[in-house]
Amino acid sequence: MLARPETYRCIECGLPYQANGFWYYHGEPERGPAYWTDRGILCSPECSLAHYRKRAAEGTLPQAPAPDPLEVQPIVPLSTGSRGYRNA
Protein backbone atom coordinates (compact mmCIF):
# COMPACT_ATOMS: atom_id res chain seq x y z
CA MET A 1 0.00 0.00 0.00
CA LEU A 2 1.30 3.46 -0.83
CA ALA A 3 1.94 5.96 1.92
CA ARG A 4 -0.54 8.82 1.90
CA PRO A 5 1.04 12.28 1.86
CA GLU A 6 0.13 14.57 4.73
CA THR A 7 -2.85 16.73 3.82
CA TYR A 8 -1.91 19.57 6.14
CA ARG A 9 1.59 20.91 6.78
CA CYS A 10 2.95 24.15 8.18
CA ILE A 11 3.42 26.48 5.21
CA GLU A 12 6.59 27.95 6.72
CA CYS A 13 8.60 24.94 7.94
CA GLY A 14 6.71 21.94 6.52
CA LEU A 15 5.99 20.28 9.89
CA PRO A 16 3.06 17.85 9.39
CA TYR A 17 -0.18 18.49 11.26
CA GLN A 18 -0.35 16.31 14.40
CA ALA A 19 3.46 15.93 14.58
CA ASN A 20 5.27 16.57 17.86
CA GLY A 21 5.75 20.32 18.29
CA PHE A 22 2.59 21.38 16.41
CA TRP A 23 0.52 23.92 18.38
CA TYR A 24 -3.25 23.38 18.62
CA TYR A 25 -6.15 25.64 19.52
CA HIS A 26 -6.40 25.44 23.33
CA GLY A 27 -3.85 22.62 23.18
CA GLU A 28 -6.39 20.15 21.78
CA PRO A 29 -5.66 18.54 18.36
CA GLU A 30 -9.37 17.94 17.72
CA ARG A 31 -9.95 21.72 17.85
CA GLY A 32 -7.53 22.35 14.97
CA PRO A 33 -4.38 24.38 14.53
CA ALA A 34 -3.70 27.38 16.76
CA TYR A 35 -2.42 29.46 13.82
CA TRP A 36 -3.54 29.78 10.21
CA THR A 37 -3.68 32.23 7.36
CA ASP A 38 -5.41 32.48 3.99
CA ARG A 39 -2.48 30.51 2.52
CA GLY A 40 -2.55 27.56 4.95
CA ILE A 41 -1.79 26.46 8.49
CA LEU A 42 1.15 27.39 10.72
CA CYS A 43 2.61 25.13 13.39
CA SER A 44 3.84 27.59 16.03
CA PRO A 45 4.09 31.22 17.11
CA GLU A 46 7.57 31.32 15.55
CA CYS A 47 6.28 30.25 12.13
CA SER A 48 3.31 32.60 12.48
CA LEU A 49 5.64 35.57 13.06
CA ALA A 50 7.96 34.49 10.25
CA HIS A 51 4.99 34.24 7.87
CA TYR A 52 3.68 37.65 8.97
CA ARG A 53 7.08 39.26 8.38
CA LYS A 54 7.39 37.61 4.97
CA ARG A 55 3.91 38.79 3.94
CA ALA A 56 4.59 42.30 5.25
CA ALA A 57 7.80 42.48 3.19
CA GLU A 58 5.89 41.27 0.10
CA GLY A 59 3.07 43.74 0.74
CA THR A 60 0.53 40.89 0.75
CA LEU A 61 -0.88 41.02 4.29
CA PRO A 62 -4.51 39.84 4.33
CA GLN A 63 -7.17 42.49 4.86
CA ALA A 64 -9.55 40.23 6.80
CA PRO A 65 -9.21 37.18 9.04
CA ALA A 66 -8.90 33.89 7.17
CA PRO A 67 -11.62 31.27 7.67
CA ASP A 68 -10.78 28.25 9.80
CA PRO A 69 -9.11 25.82 7.36
CA LEU A 70 -10.53 22.73 9.06
CA GLU A 71 -14.10 23.99 9.48
CA VAL A 72 -16.63 22.13 7.34
CA GLN A 73 -18.62 24.47 5.14
CA PRO A 74 -22.36 23.69 4.86
CA ILE A 75 -23.77 22.91 1.41
CA VAL A 76 -26.44 25.37 0.31
CA PRO A 77 -28.64 25.19 -2.82
CA LEU A 78 -27.63 27.69 -5.53
CA SER A 79 -31.19 28.90 -6.02
CA THR A 80 -34.79 27.72 -5.85
CA GLY A 81 -35.38 25.07 -8.50
CA SER A 82 -31.69 24.70 -9.25
CA ARG A 83 -30.05 21.29 -9.30
CA GLY A 84 -26.64 22.69 -8.38
CA TYR A 85 -25.19 23.20 -4.95
CA ARG A 86 -22.43 25.41 -3.62
CA ASN A 87 -20.53 25.84 -0.38
CA ALA A 88 -21.88 28.58 1.88
C-alpha positions, 0 to 999 in steps of 0.5 A: 500500500502506498503511503498517503502524503500529509494533507496539512503541513505548516506552510513555513517549515513543513511540519506535518499536522499532528506531529510533535511540536505542532501547536493546537487551539487550546492545546487540543488537536481535535480543535484544529491548529492554533495558527492559520492564514489564507495561505494555509496552516502554521505550526507555532508562534515562531512560524506565524511571526515568520509568515507575517514578516514575509507577507509584510515584506511582500506587501501581501498582508490579508485584509480580513481574518482567514476562515478556519481551514478545518471547518466544514462548510455547509452545502447550500442550494444555488437557487430555488429550483436549481439542481446545483449546490455550492458551499456557503 
